[in-house]
Each structure stands twice: as structure tokens, then as C-alpha cells.
């Protein structure tokens, strides 16, 4: 499987890509905190493009319009161009075994549902 960051109209932007060497995934048959996949790339791209970083979710962030998501939805542009939705709140969080599901009202149609949910922090 090819991983193509910044995919736009059939091309990576910038001209960088890699292939998936390994993956791990969990799926419970419905939308949940346990519907996740982690991919390892043959050529890691973080050194060239940067890293998202990560933080553990804190309930104090709930109801704050600080979250954004990107994706390539099939319903807009036939999944050839990315979309951005920004500054919406997480409304609720649900613990599912050893995973956390964050519920919000941003559009997560096919192509957006697997994209990153992120916020910007003063300390990176």
C-alpha cells in the first residue's frame, strides 16, 4: 500500500511518498474508539516532513472549539482533494476498553473518518 502525504489531484505535494511495510489494526464492527489502524512505512517521512506529535486527551479540553481534522472525502472532489474543518469542540469522550472515542459534530463521511483529529498547543 502506498502512503501519499499531501495527495492532491493524483499527486503527492510535496513529491514525497513511501510504502507500508507493516500494519496493526483493530475493528469492532462499528464506529468506536477501537476502530484504528497504525501503519509503519519503509521510508519514514517524519524527518523530511515533520511530526504531528501526540498528547493524552484531557477532559478539560471538552467543549472548547480547538479541534481540526483533514481528510479526502469521496463526497467532495471524488477523494482527489483534501478538505479541512477547523475549530470545532469535542462534545464527549467515551472509554471503550483500552481506547478512547472522541465524539464531535464535524463531518466524518467516508474519506474523512480515518483522518487525524488535532489541535495546536503553545508548547508544540
C-alpha positions in Angstrom: 0.0 0.0 0.0 1.3 3.4 -0.9 1.2 6.2 1.7 1.0 9.6 -0.1 1.0 12.6 2.2 -0.5 15.8 0.8 -2.2 13.9 -2.0 -3.9 16.4 -4.4 -5.4 15.6 -7.8 -3.4 12.3 -8.1 0.0 13.6 -7.0 1.8 14.0 -3.7 2.6 17.5 -2.5 5.5 17.8 -2.0 6.8 14.9 -4.2 7.3 12.5 -1.3 5.8 9.1 -0.7 6.5 5.7 0.9 5.1 2.3 1.1 3.6 0.5 4.1 5.8 -2.3 5.5 3.7 -3.4 8.4 0.4 -2.6 10.0 -1.7 -3.3 13.1 -5.4 -2.7 13.2 -8.4 -3.1 15.4 -12.0 -3.0 14.3 -15.1 -3.9 16.4 -17.6 -3.8 13.6 -18.9 -0.3 14.4 -17.7 3.2 14.9 -15.8 3.2 18.1 -12.6 4.1 19.9 -11.3 0.7 18.8 -11.6 1.4 15.0 -7.9 2.2 14.4 -5.0 1.3 12.2 -1.3 2.0 12.7 1.0 1.8 9.6 4.8 1.6 9.6 6.5 2.9 6.5 9.6 1.5 4.7 10.9 5.1 4.4 9.8 7.1 7.5 8.7 10.6 6.3 8.8 12.4 9.6 12.4 13.5 9.2 11.5 15.2 5.8 8.0 16.5 6.6 7.8 16.8 10.4 5.8 15.1 13.0 2.3 15.7 14.4 3.3 14.9 17.9 0.8 13.5 20.5 -0.8 14.2 23.8 -3.1 12.2 26.0 -6.6 13.6 25.9 -7.7 15.7 28.9 -11.3 16.2 29.8 -10.7 19.9 30.4 -10.5 20.3 26.6 -14.1 19.2 26.2 -16.5 21.8 24.7 -13.5 24.0 23.6 -13.5 24.9 19.8 -9.9 23.9 19.4 -10.0 20.8 17.2 -9.5 20.4 13.5 -9.5 17.5 11.0 -8.4 16.8 7.5 -9.4 14.1 5.0 -10.1 13.1 1.5 -13.9 12.6 1.4 -15.4 10.8 -1.6 -18.4 13.0 -1.4 -16.3 16.2 -2.2 -14.0 16.2 -5.2 -14.1 12.4 -5.6 -11.4 12.0 -2.8 -8.9 13.7 -5.0 -8.5 16.9 -2.9 -8.2 17.3 0.8 -10.7 19.1 3.0 -10.2 21.0 6.2 -12.6 21.5 9.1 -11.4 23.6 11.9 -12.1 24.9 15.4 -14.9 22.6 16.5 -15.4 21.2 20.0 -15.2 17.6 21.3 -18.6 17.1 22.9 -18.0 13.9 24.8 -15.4 11.2 25.3 -16.2 7.5 25.9 -13.8 4.9 27.2 -14.0 1.6 25.3 -11.8 -1.0 27.0 -8.3 0.4 26.4 -9.3 3.0 23.8 -10.9 6.5 23.9 -13.5 7.6 21.5 -13.9 11.4 21.0 -17.3 12.5 19.8 -17.8 15.7 17.8 -20.1 17.0 15.1 -17.6 17.6 12.3 -18.2 15.9 9.0 -16.6 12.4 9.0 -18.1 10.9 5.8 -16.1 8.2 4.0 -12.6 9.5 3.5 -12.7 11.9 6.5 -13.4 9.2 9.1 -9.8 8.0 9.4 -8.1 11.3 9.3 -6.3 12.9 12.2 -8.2 15.0 14.8 -5.7 17.5 16.1 -5.2 20.8 18.0 -2.3 23.3 18.3 -0.6 23.8 21.6 1.7 26.6 22.7 4.4 24.0 23.7 4.2 22.2 20.4 
